[in-house]
Amino acid sequence: MAFKIGLVGLCTSHPEGWVPVMRDLAKEGVADIEVVACWDSGETRPADFAKTFASNFNIPYTPATLEEMLPLVDGVIVHTTNWDKHLEQARIFVEADKAVYLDKPVAGNLAEINQILDWIKQGKRVTGGSVLRYCNEVLACRKAVEEAN
């Protein structure tokens, strides 16, 4: 059964770039994942942007609130441009033991970093940052550097 992903915050170019990559990974059998929901605050995009995004990317659900997304997903990616809202938007999912990936920048201050560390110490599945470290070109470069040393 596929891991169901929700997208939180559609106000960067990342969601539109990541959805095709995730679907390619699923088609190739690399990851058993499915993007099933998307939500946007309307802070930087028009109020109905999530519905347009979902239509463009064939995403079945556009819940009006994060609470409505909760039963639809196994985990979320928080893409929101305003990183001061990352933890606020992630909290409901963390508390429900859903996996959370916080897109960069992960947080806006030390108190939020400490909150993330506390969640991790509690066994919550929270991570984040740049996915660049996972791309094949970077992995190949890292391997080449390690072999040269």
ABEGO torsion letter per residue (X at the ends): XBBBBBBBEAABAAAAAAAAAAAAAAAAGABBBBBABBBBAGAABBAAAAAAAAAAAGBABBBABAAAAAAABABBBBABABAAAAAAAAAAAAAAGBBBBBBOBABABAAAAAAAAAAAAAGBBBBEEBAAAABAAAAAAAAAAAAAX
